[in-house]
Amino acid sequence: HRIIMYSIPHLFKRNRRLAVLLSWTYGISTLFINDKYRAFPFGNIVGFLAPLDNAYKGIIPRWDVFFNFTILRMLSYDMDFLERWSNRLQNTQTVAANEAASRPDMKKRPSTPTLETIQESGTALILDERARMVAPHHIQDYNFVNYVAYVAYTPLLIAGPIITFNDFLYQSRHTLPSINMTQIFSYAVKLTVSILTMELLLHYTYVVAISKTKAWSGDTPFQISMIGLFNLNIIWLKLLIPWRLFRLWAFIDEIDAPENMIRCVDNNY
């Protein structure tokens, strides 16, 4: 899957619409393929692979669930590469047209972009999150090594948070001002408080058990609404804790991934 998703934009980069269509079509199709054939025996494919069916399944047996995040990263790489290639092609054609207009005696040459060999200036000044998403990286930086490093980045591999390829590549080379010991310690405290809050809720409120057994007969409408509200709080914490754990891990590695859970469930309409 990863090799195919990497190859699509590079093979069809001269036809951006087709490359985008193929990337999204194949990417979404793999989700359905994985869902249907996740447990398909290796032995049914090739006989000598049968021992793999009884081999160690890894620490994540349901890998297809977490592969959804991998698809998002692969699509991010494809879209960022196609955007960069398209912009660079347009710039090359503009320069060629200007030269031809200024020197009509010049022999017309095809404006095919070539690999850049100099470092583009100005990227060190890009600190805004939205600006990092469209950072003008070298076209050579969209290579297979950086692609694998991004798609298989360990701290964010299982559950994110998702960070775009351009942003990841920029932060791999420039440490953001937001990353320092004070900020890391502060975020670690926030994660610890979240875990302790979850423990406190599970220990003193039994709303999960009540909802599982439907033991709300005789409760008032207000009590039932509170059972629902505290269940939402527990689900919110269930998502918040792993996302903040993995974001903290990336934070320690000097990668500032965007915060997924910005507002508490109680702080919404």
For each residue, the residues with C-beta under 8 A, 3 or more apart:
1: 4 5 30 67 70 74
2: 5 6 70 74 147 148 151
3: 6 7
4: 1 7 8 26
5: 1 2 8 23 26 27 74 75 77 78
6: 2 3 9 10 74 77 144 147
7: 3 4 10 11
8: 4 5 11 12 19 22 23 26 78
9: 6 12 13 19 23 77 78 81 82 85
10: 6 7 13 81
11: 7 8 19
12: 8 9 15 18 19 22
13: 9 10 16 19 81 82 85
14:
15: 12 18 19
16: 13 19 20 82 85 86
17: 20 21
18: 12 15 21 22
19: 8 9 11 12 13 15 16 22 23 78 82
20: 16 17 23 24 78 79 82
21: 17 18 24 25
22: 8 12 18 19 25 26
23: 5 8 9 19 20 26 27 75 78 79
24: 20 21 27 28 75
25: 21 22 28 29
26: 4 5 8 22 23 29 30
27: 5 23 24 30 31 71 74 75
28: 24 25 31 32 71
29: 25 26 32 33
30: 1 26 27 33 34 67 71
31: 27 28 34 35 67 68 71
32: 28 29 35 36
33: 29 30 36 37
34: 30 31 37 38 64 67
35: 31 32 38 64
36: 32 33
37: 33 34 40
38: 34 35 62 63 64
39:
40: 37 44 45
41: 44 45 50 53
42: 45 46 49 50 52 53
43: 46 47 49 50 52 53
44: 40 41
45: 40 41 42 49
46: 42 43 49
47: 43 50
48:
49: 42 43 45 46 52 53
50: 41 42 43 47 53
51: 54 55
52: 42 43 49 55
53: 41 42 43 49 50
54: 51
55: 51 52
56:
57: 61
58: 61 63
59:
60: 63 66 158
61: 57 58
62: 38 65 66
63: 38 58 60 66 67
64: 34 35 38 67 68
65: 62 68
66: 60 62 63 69 70 157 158 159
67: 1 30 31 34 63 64 70 71
68: 31 64 65 71 72
69: 66 72 73 156 157 158 159 160 162
70: 1 2 66 67 73 74 151 157
71: 27 28 30 31 67 68 74 75
72: 68 69 75 76 160 162
73: 69 70 76 77 150 151 162 165
74: 1 2 5 6 27 70 71 77 78 151
75: 5 23 24 27 71 72 78 79
76: 72 73 79 80 162 164 165
77: 5 6 9 73 74 80 81 142 147 150 151 165
78: 5 8 9 19 20 23 74 75 81 82
79: 20 23 75 76 82 83
80: 76 77 83 84 142 164 165 166
81: 9 10 13 77 78 84 85 142 165
82: 9 13 16 19 20 78 79 85 86
83: 79 80 86 87 134
84: 80 81 87 88 136 137 139 142
85: 9 13 16 81 82 88 89 113 139 142
86: 16 82 83 89 90
87: 83 84 90 91 136
88: 84 85 91 92 113 139
89: 85 86 92 93 111 113
90: 86 87 93 94
91: 87 88 94 95
92: 88 89 95 96 111 112 113
93: 89 90 96 97 111
94: 90 91 97 98
95: 91 92 98 99 111
96: 92 93 99 100 109 111
97: 93 94 100 101
98: 94 95 101 102
99: 95 96 102 103 106
100: 96 97 103 104 106 108
101: 97 98 104
102: 98 99
103: 99 100 106
104: 100 101
105:
106: 99 100 103 109
107:
108: 100
109: 96 106
110:
111: 89 92 93 95 96
112: 92
113: 85 88 89 92 139
114:
115: 139 140
116: 120 138 139 140
117:
118:
119: 138
120: 116 123 136 137 138
121:
122: 125 126 136
123: 120 126 135 136 137 170 174
124: 174
125: 122
126: 122 123 131 132 135 170
127: 131 132 176 177
128: 131 132
129: 132 133 167 258
130: 133 134
131: 126 127 128 134 135
132: 126 127 128 129 135 164 166 167 170 171
133: 129 130 164 166 167
134: 83 130 131 166
135: 123 126 131 132 166 167 169 170
136: 84 87 120 122 123
137: 84 120 123 141 142 166 169 170
138: 116 119 120 141
139: 84 85 88 113 115 116 142
140: 115 116 143
141: 137 138 146 169
142: 77 80 81 84 85 137 139 146 147 165
143: 140 146 147
144: 6 147 148
145: 148 149
146: 141 142 143 149 150 165 169
147: 2 6 77 142 143 144 150 151 165
148: 2 144 145 151 152
149: 145 146 152 153 172
150: 73 77 146 147 153 165 168 169
151: 2 70 73 74 77 147 148
152: 148 149 157
153: 149 150 156 157 168 250 255
154: 157
155: 246 249 250 253 255
156: 69 153 159 160 161 162 163 246 247 250 255 257
157: 66 69 70 152 153 154
158: 60 66 69 242 246
159: 66 69 156 242 243 246
160: 69 72 156 243 246 257 260
161: 156 243 246 247 257 258 259 260
162: 69 72 73 76 156 257 258
163: 156 167 168 171 255 257 258
164: 76 80 132 133 167 168
165: 73 76 77 80 81 142 146 147 150 168 169
166: 80 132 133 134 135 137 169 170
167: 129 132 133 135 163 164 170 171
168: 150 153 163 164 165 171 172 255
169: 135 137 141 146 150 165 166 172 173
170: 123 126 132 135 137 166 167 173 174
171: 132 163 167 168 174 175 176 254 255 256
172: 149 168 169 255
173: 169 170
174: 123 124 170 171
175: 171 179 254
176: 127 171 179 254 256
177: 127 180
178: 183 256
179: 175 176 183 184 251 254 256
180: 177 183 184
181: 184 185
182: 185 186
183: 178 179 180 186 187 251
184: 179 180 181 187 188 248 251 252
185: 181 182 188 189
186: 182 183 189 190
187: 183 184 190 191 244 247 248 251
188: 184 185 191 192 248
189: 185 186 192 193
190: 186 187 193 194 244
191: 187 188 194 195 241 244 245 248
192: 188 189 195 196
193: 189 190 196 197
194: 190 191 197 198 237 240 241 244
195: 191 192 198 199 241
196: 192 193 199 200
197: 193 194 200 201 237
198: 194 195 201 202 234 237 238 241
199: 195 196 202 203
200: 196 197 203 204
201: 197 198 204 205 230 233 234 237
202: 198 199 205 208 234
203: 199 200
204: 200 201
205: 201 202 230
206: 209 210
207: 210 211 226 227 230 231 234
208: 202 211 212 231 234
209: 206 212 213 215
210: 206 207 213 214 215 216 227
211: 207 208 214 216 227 228 231
212: 208 209
213: 209 210
214: 210 211 217
215: 209 210
216: 210 211 219 223 224 227
217: 214
218:
219: 216 223 224 227
220: 223 224
221: 224 225
222: 225 226
223: 216 219 220 226 227
224: 216 219 220 221 227 228
225: 221 222 228 229
226: 207 222 223 229 230
227: 207 210 211 216 219 223 224 230 231
228: 211 224 225 231 232
229: 225 226 232 233 266
230: 201 205 207 226 227 233 234
231: 207 208 211 227 228 234 235
232: 228 229 235 236 265
233: 201 229 230 236 237 265 266
234: 198 201 202 207 208 230 231 237 238
235: 231 232 238 239 265
236: 232 233 239 240 261 264 265
237: 194 197 198 201 233 234 240 241
238: 198 234 235 241 242
239: 235 236 242 243 260 261
240: 194 236 237 243 244 261
241: 191 194 195 198 237 238 244 245
242: 158 159 238 239 245 246
243: 159 160 161 239 240 246 247 260 261
244: 187 190 191 194 240 241 247 248 261
245: 191 241 242 248 249
246: 155 156 158 159 160 161 242 243 249 250 257
247: 156 161 187 243 244 250 251 257 259 260
248: 184 187 188 191 244 245 251 252
249: 155 245 246 252 253
250: 153 155 156 246 247 253 255 256 257
251: 179 183 184 187 247 248 254 255 256 257
252: 184 248 249
253: 155 249 250
254: 171 175 176 179 251
255: 153 155 156 163 168 171 172 250 251
256: 171 176 178 179 250 251
257: 156 160 161 162 163 246 247 250 251
258: 129 161 162 163
259: 161 247 262
260: 160 161 239 243 247
261: 236 239 240 243 244
262: 259
263: 267 268
264: 236 267 268
265: 232 233 235 236 268
266: 229 233
267: 263 264
268: 263 264 265
269:
